[in-house]
Amino acid sequence: MTTMSEAITTIKKAESDANKLIEDTEAKSSEMVQEAKSKSKETIEKAKEAANSDAEKITFEAETNAKKEAYQINNQTTEKVEITKTKATGMVDEAAEVIVKSIL
């Protein structure tokens, strides 16, 4: 009977060890899944931050270039207006002379 008792004790110990191994494996598996989720969230957040940073840089560069272009256009327009104004002022005397001649 002792042999049978020892066999039953050994079987129960083996069952207990197997159950403990299953529990440990499930816990480790759950831990690994949580770690993977955490790392993937972190990776996604870093990618979002990088994308936002790049978008801000691109927007800033576009705004800066647009301001430069607007400033150049404004300067060119001001210059053209002044040239036209100067030409028009120069023609006032000529126009007055033509009007006076046509009246007399």
C-alpha positions as CSV (number, residue, x, y, z in Angstrom):
1,M,0.0,0.0,0.0
2,T,2.8,2.3,0.6
3,T,3.8,2.1,-3.0
4,M,0.4,3.0,-4.1
5,S,0.2,5.9,-1.6
6,E,3.6,7.1,-2.9
7,A,2.3,6.9,-6.4
8,I,-0.8,8.9,-5.6
9,T,1.3,11.5,-3.7
10,T,3.7,11.7,-6.7
11,I,0.7,12.1,-9.1
12,K,-0.9,14.8,-6.9
13,K,2.5,16.6,-6.7
14,A,2.9,16.4,-10.5
15,E,-0.7,17.7,-11.0
16,S,0.1,20.5,-8.5
17,D,3.4,21.3,-10.3
18,A,1.6,21.3,-13.7
19,N,-1.2,23.6,-12.4
20,K,1.5,26.0,-11.0
21,L,3.3,25.9,-14.3
22,I,0.1,26.7,-16.2
23,E,-0.6,29.6,-13.8
24,D,2.9,30.9,-14.2
25,T,2.7,30.6,-17.9
26,E,-0.6,32.4,-18.1
27,A,0.7,35.2,-15.8
28,K,3.8,35.6,-17.9
29,S,1.8,35.5,-21.1
30,S,-0.6,38.2,-19.8
31,E,2.5,40.3,-18.7
32,M,4.0,40.0,-22.1
33,V,0.7,41.1,-23.8
34,Q,0.5,44.1,-21.5
35,E,4.1,45.0,-22.2
36,A,3.5,44.7,-26.0
37,K,0.4,46.9,-25.8
38,S,2.3,49.5,-23.7
39,K,5.2,49.5,-26.2
40,S,2.9,49.8,-29.2
41,K,1.0,52.7,-27.6
42,E,4.4,54.4,-26.8
43,T,5.5,53.8,-30.4
44,I,2.3,55.3,-31.8
45,E,2.5,58.3,-29.5
46,K,6.1,58.9,-30.6
47,A,5.1,58.7,-34.2
48,K,2.2,61.1,-33.7
49,E,4.6,63.6,-31.9
50,A,7.1,63.3,-34.8
51,A,4.3,63.8,-37.4
52,N,3.0,66.8,-35.5
53,S,6.5,68.3,-35.2
54,D,7.1,67.8,-38.9
55,A,3.7,69.3,-39.7
56,E,4.5,72.4,-37.6
57,K,7.9,72.8,-39.3
58,I,6.3,72.5,-42.7
59,T,3.6,75.0,-41.8
60,F,6.1,77.5,-40.4
61,E,8.3,77.2,-43.5
62,A,5.2,77.7,-45.8
63,E,4.1,80.7,-43.8
64,T,7.6,82.2,-43.8
65,N,7.8,81.7,-47.6
66,A,4.4,83.2,-48.1
67,K,5.3,86.3,-46.1
68,K,8.5,86.7,-48.0
69,E,6.6,86.4,-51.3
70,A,3.9,88.8,-50.2
71,Y,6.5,91.3,-49.1
72,Q,8.2,91.1,-52.5
73,I,4.9,91.5,-54.4
74,N,4.0,94.5,-52.2
75,N,7.4,96.1,-53.0
76,Q,7.0,95.4,-56.7
77,T,3.5,96.8,-56.7
78,T,4.6,99.9,-54.8
79,E,7.4,100.4,-57.3
80,K,5.1,100.0,-60.3
81,V,2.6,102.5,-58.7
82,E,5.3,105.0,-58.2
83,I,6.5,104.6,-61.8
84,T,3.0,105.0,-63.1
85,K,2.4,108.0,-60.9
86,T,5.6,109.7,-62.1
87,K,4.7,109.1,-65.7
88,A,1.2,110.5,-65.1
89,T,2.6,113.5,-63.4
90,G,5.0,114.1,-66.3
91,M,2.1,114.1,-68.7
92,V,0.0,116.7,-66.8
93,D,1.9,119.6,-68.4
94,E,1.6,118.0,-71.8
95,A,-2.2,117.4,-71.3
96,A,-2.7,121.0,-70.1
97,E,-0.9,122.3,-73.1
98,V,-3.1,120.2,-75.5
99,I,-6.2,121.4,-73.7
100,V,-5.1,125.1,-73.9
101,K,-4.3,124.7,-77.6
102,S,-7.6,123.1,-78.3
103,I,-9.5,125.9,-76.5
104,L,-7.6,128.7,-78.3
